[in-house]
């Protein structure tokens, strides 16, 4: 059984924004390193809001980071990113994934 690293009470998903929260998560977990203008692995570029929004809108961002069936699990060959970071991305997406 997988242990939850961040109890729900410790994961603040309020006031999540693209400029600080989402870009920090994507950078911290190597998403930008593999999916940027310089190296768009798999043709996926996550280095700017417009491109991230494409993968939010088509469901691939959440499907991949949550390791859901039918999606390429990301980060590739590694465990899922922490549940709290996924929850923050989900909260941002639920708010319409604003460019804030």
C-alpha positions in Angstrom: 0.0 0.0 0.0 1.4 3.4 -1.0 1.9 5.8 1.9 0.5 9.3 1.4 3.4 11.7 1.7 1.3 14.8 2.2 -1.8 14.4 4.4 -4.8 16.3 2.9 -4.6 18.9 5.6 -0.9 19.7 4.7 -1.5 20.2 1.0 -2.7 23.7 0.3 -4.5 23.8 -3.0 -5.9 27.3 -2.6 -4.6 30.2 -4.7 -2.7 27.9 -7.1 -1.5 29.9 -10.0 0.4 29.2 -13.2 3.2 31.6 -12.8 4.4 30.4 -9.4 2.8 27.1 -8.5 2.4 25.2 -11.8 5.7 26.3 -13.4 7.5 25.4 -10.2 6.0 21.9 -10.1 6.8 21.3 -13.8 10.4 22.5 -13.3 10.9 20.6 -10.0 9.9 17.3 -11.4 11.9 17.6 -14.7 8.9 18.2 -17.0 10.5 21.3 -18.5 13.9 19.6 -18.9 12.4 17.0 -21.2 9.5 19.0 -22.7 10.8 22.4 -23.6 11.6 24.5 -26.7 15.1 23.0 -26.8 14.0 19.4 -26.3 10.3 18.7 -26.9 10.4 15.0 -26.1 7.6 13.2 -27.8 6.7 16.5 -29.5 5.3 17.8 -26.2 6.4 21.3 -25.2 5.5 22.4 -21.6 7.8 25.5 -21.5 5.0 28.1 -21.8 1.4 28.7 -20.8 -0.1 28.3 -24.3 1.5 24.9 -24.8 0.7 23.6 -21.3 -2.9 24.7 -21.8 -3.1 22.4 -24.9 -2.3 19.4 -22.7 -4.7 20.6 -20.0 -7.5 20.9 -22.5 -7.0 17.5 -24.1 -6.6 15.8 -20.7 -3.1 14.5 -21.4 -1.4 16.5 -18.7 -3.4 15.1 -15.8 -3.7 11.6 -17.4 0.1 11.4 -17.7 1.1 12.7 -14.3 -1.6 10.5 -12.6 -0.3 7.5 -14.5 -3.8 6.7 -15.8 -4.5 3.9 -18.3 -4.2 5.1 -21.9 -1.7 7.8 -21.2 2.1 7.9 -21.2 3.1 7.8 -17.5 5.2 10.8 -16.6 7.8 11.3 -15.5 8.8 8.5 -17.8 10.3 5.5 -16.0 9.8 7.1 -12.6 7.2 7.1 -9.9 4.4 9.6 -10.0 5.0 13.1 -8.7 3.8 13.7 -5.2 0.0 13.6 -4.6 0.1 17.1 -3.3 1.6 18.4 -6.5 -1.0 16.5 -8.5 -3.7 18.0 -6.3 -2.4 21.5 -7.0 -2.4 21.0 -10.7 -6.0 19.5 -10.5 -7.1 22.5 -8.5 -5.6 24.9 -11.1 -7.3 22.9 -13.9 -10.6 22.9 -12.0 -10.4 26.7 -11.9 -10.1 26.8 -15.7 -6.3 26.7 -15.9 -6.0 30.5 -15.9 -2.8 32.2 -17.1 -2.2 33.9 -13.8 
